[in-house]
Amino acid sequence: MADLKNKVQLTGHLGHKPDVRVTDKGEKWARFSIATNEVYTNFKGEAVTSTYWHNIVAWGKTADQVEKLLDKGIEVSVEGKLISRSYTDKEGVKRYVTEVKANQISVENGKNASVKE
């Protein structure tokens, strides 16, 4: 078990156009969310679909490509790692966030494009 790594792989649809920004130091980053669905059968034998939302962040060249290629509704596959951070909001409340830091993104709906860190 010594070779376990922090690795996430998700395939889903973008919920909105990516939010692309540049830090004070000139580093570009992009943030977006994707929805994944899980289908299961409940105790009555009915098919039930549960939707889960995942926050994704990309930096540098990956953020450049996200800005060019991705838009609301597009299906993508994301590979990256989980990161957690905290910040203090405008009201002084400490907030905690867990998101996926993407190192590879592939467009799945026919654009045949792949973005890799």
Secondary structure, DSSP 8 states (H G I E B T S, - for coil): -TT----EEEEEEESS--EEEE-TTS-EEEEEEEEEEEEEE-TTS-EEEEEEEEEEEEEHHHHHHHHHH--TT-EEEEEEEEEEEEEE-TTS-EEEEEEEEEEEEEE-SS---EEE-
